[in-house]
Amino acid sequence: MVYSYQVIKFQTITFVQGTHWSQSIGEKGILYKSLKDPFSKLIVQSTNNSKKLFHVPKDRTVLIEHGIVHFLGELS
């Protein structure tokens, strides 16, 4: 089962150079999957111009849909 554990409205999103992602198109939007152990990084700039760096664990998926970032993971 997949769930959304963090949702962030954003203006821009940057996948940090040198990190590893796969990209695919899903029903709801663009899916990025972190491929690197221990994690890949992305920077999210929110609508109030604050930037935050996220470390996304390997095999975790990020869904980007209509200006919202969903960090997805599998229930353990």
Backbone torsions as a table, in degrees:
resi	resn	phi	psi	omega
1	MET	NA	138.3	-178.8
2	VAL	-111.5	140.1	-179.2
3	TYR	-138.6	159.1	178.1
4	SER	-98.4	117.4	-176.4
5	TYR	-104.9	-9.3	175.4
6	GLN	-154.6	130.3	-178.0
7	VAL	-126.3	128.6	-176.1
8	ILE	-133.4	126.3	171.2
9	LYS	-77.6	138.6	-173.9
10	PHE	-142.3	160.5	172.6
11	GLN	-98.4	-50.3	178.5
12	THR	-132.4	153.3	177.5
13	ILE	-134.4	136.4	-178.0
14	THR	-126.4	124.8	173.9
15	PHE	-88.5	115.9	-169.9
16	VAL	-59.6	132.0	-177.4
17	GLN	-59.0	136.7	178.5
18	GLY	92.8	-2.6	174.8
19	THR	-99.8	167.3	-167.2
20	HIS	-118.0	121.9	-179.6
21	TRP	-136.4	146.6	165.2
22	SER	-104.7	150.3	-177.4
23	GLN	-124.4	137.7	175.0
24	SER	-148.0	163.1	178.6
25	ILE	-103.6	124.8	177.1
26	GLY	-109.1	-178.7	-179.8
27	GLU	-61.4	-36.2	-173.4
28	LYS	-95.3	-17.3	-177.6
29	GLY	164.9	-157.6	-178.6
30	ILE	-89.4	129.6	179.4
31	LEU	-106.5	132.3	173.4
32	TYR	-118.8	133.8	179.1
33	LYS	-116.7	131.7	178.8
34	SER	-75.4	126.6	-175.0
35	LEU	-108.5	-10.8	-171.4
36	LYS	-101.9	137.5	175.3
37	ASP	-95.0	131.3	7.4
38	PRO	-86.7	-22.1	-180.0
39	PHE	-163.5	160.2	169.8
40	SER	-107.8	162.6	-174.3
41	LYS	-121.4	147.2	169.9
42	LEU	-143.1	152.2	177.9
43	ILE	-111.8	128.2	178.3
44	VAL	-112.9	125.4	173.4
45	GLN	-102.9	117.0	-175.1
46	SER	-83.4	175.7	-174.7
47	THR	-65.3	-18.2	176.5
48	ASN	-95.1	16.6	176.3
49	ASN	71.3	7.2	174.7
50	SER	-80.1	142.9	179.9
51	LYS	-111.9	142.7	179.0
52	LYS	-138.7	135.5	177.8
53	LEU	-92.7	130.1	178.2
54	PHE	-115.3	135.2	171.7
55	HIS	-98.3	116.8	-176.6
56	VAL	-105.3	118.2	-176.7
57	PRO	-62.3	155.6	178.9
58	LYS	-55.2	140.0	179.5
59	ASP	71.8	6.6	174.6
60	ARG	-86.7	144.3	-177.0
61	THR	-110.4	142.6	176.0
62	VAL	-116.7	125.8	178.7
63	LEU	-106.8	129.0	178.5
64	ILE	-113.0	119.2	-173.1
65	GLU	-144.6	117.7	173.7
66	HIS	49.4	49.2	177.4
67	GLY	74.6	15.6	178.4
68	ILE	-126.0	135.7	176.7
69	VAL	-102.2	125.4	175.1
70	HIS	-110.3	123.6	174.4
71	PHE	-93.4	115.1	-173.4
72	LEU	-105.2	151.4	176.8
73	GLY	-157.0	166.2	180.0
74	GLU	-96.4	140.3	177.3
75	LEU	-66.9	137.9	180.0
76	SER	-99.6	NA	NA
